[in-house]
Amino acid sequence: MFEDFFKILLFLHILGGSIGLLTGLLVFLLKKGTKVHGNLGKLFILGMIITGITSQIMAVLHPSAFLFMVGVFTIYQVGSGARAIYRKNFRANHSIDRFLQFGMIIAGLGLIFLGTSRLLDGDLFGIVFVVFAGIGMMMALQDLRSTSTKHDKKAYIRKHLQRLGGGFIASTTAFLVVNLRNLPDWLPIWVLWLLPTLLISPLIFSYSKKYEPKTSTPAT
């Protein structure tokens, strides 16, 4: 019974991840702001939320720090990005937003502790934990300060792009790690975990620059 339940979760996890990976790639490649973009974006969010939630449950049933890390990062990034575009607001002060923020911070602290412990034991894979936790915590703290900081009218669009882009990075990372396990001896596994972050992040910030304010005077 337990294993059957786990298999159902695994199926949903793979299904959600596949939807997220495919629609996320199309969202990146196709023109932004169209109806097609919006519909694909909704499918992407749905797929990634399913993946994130099932990751958390599976990580508890079959303890896995890797799966837990991806699940936390995915839920926070996609959740906060979806909230920004849904509310058309950069500020994140609703109870749902606070839940996402504090969840990411608490999990991030735990992951940094785990990653640091691994590094001290000589396991370079701890770098992955520290990087993912650091990025997530930095964004969560940014959201906590969002109620008191000035921002322009398109800040929520940039936030939406960056957060959902982060979710796409998580999806791509998981796909690569699962399907490219047999690496050459000279290429450590932690490099594969960080590769999507290094390659996709510049594209995310390039898209975000298009929505930078044309004037230096921020709107409150």
Residue pairs with C-beta under 8 A, 6 or more apart in sequence:
2 61
5 61
6 58
6 61
6 62
9 54
9 57
9 58
9 61
10 54
10 58
12 50
12 54
13 50
13 51
13 54
13 55
13 58
15 47
15 50
16 46
16 47
16 48
16 49
16 50
16 51
16 54
17 47
17 48
17 51
17 171
17 174
17 175
18 47
19 43
19 44
19 46
19 47
19 50
20 44
20 47
20 48
20 51
20 167
20 168
20 171
21 168
21 171
21 172
21 175
23 40
23 41
23 43
23 44
23 47
24 44
24 48
24 164
24 167
24 168
24 171
24 172
25 168
26 40
27 37
27 40
27 41
27 44
27 164
27 168
28 168
28 203
30 36
30 37
30 40
31 37
32 207
41 85
41 164
44 78
44 164
44 167
44 168
45 78
45 81
45 82
45 164
48 74
48 78
48 167
48 170
48 171
49 75
49 78
49 79
51 71
51 74
51 171
51 174
52 70
52 71
52 72
52 74
52 75
52 78
53 71
53 75
54 71
55 67
55 68
55 70
55 71
55 74
56 68
56 71
56 72
56 75
58 64
58 67
59 65
59 67
59 68
59 71
65 111
65 114
65 129
66 177
68 107
69 111
69 128
69 129
69 132
69 133
70 170
70 173
70 174
72 103
72 104
72 107
72 108
72 111
72 136
73 104
73 132
73 135
73 136
73 166
73 170
74 167
74 170
74 171
75 100
75 103
76 100
76 101
76 103
76 104
76 136
76 139
76 140
77 136
77 139
77 163
77 164
77 166
77 167
77 170
78 163
78 164
78 166
78 167
79 96
79 100
80 92
80 97
80 100
80 101
80 139
80 143
80 159
80 163
81 159
81 160
81 161
81 162
81 163
81 164
81 166
81 167
82 160
82 163
82 164
83 92
83 94
83 96
83 97
83 100
84 90
84 92
84 156
84 157
84 159
84 160
84 163
85 156
85 157
85 160
87 94
87 156
88 156
89 156
90 146
90 151
90 155
90 156
90 159
91 146
91 147
91 151
92 100
92 101
92 143
92 144
92 146
92 147
93 146
93 147
97 143
100 140
100 143
101 140
101 143
101 144
102 140
104 136
104 137
104 139
104 140
105 137
105 140
105 141
107 133
107 136
108 133
108 134
108 136
108 137
108 140
109 133
109 137
111 129
111 130
111 132
111 133
112 129
112 130
112 133
112 134
112 137
114 126
114 129
115 126
115 127
115 128
115 129
115 130
115 133
116 126
116 130
117 126
118 125
118 126
118 129
119 126
119 127
119 130
124 188
124 190
125 188
125 189
125 190
125 193
127 190
127 194
128 190
128 193
128 194
131 194
131 197
135 166
135 197
139 162
139 163
139 166
150 218
150 219
150 220
151 218
151 219
151 220
152 213
152 218
152 219
153 213
153 219
154 211
154 212
154 213
157 211
158 208
158 211
158 212
161 204
161 207
161 208
161 211
162 204
162 205
162 208
165 200
165 201
165 203
165 204
165 207
166 204
168 200
169 196
169 197
169 200
169 201
172 196
172 200
173 193
173 195
173 196
173 197
176 192
176 195
176 196
177 189
177 192
177 193
180 192
183 189
183 192
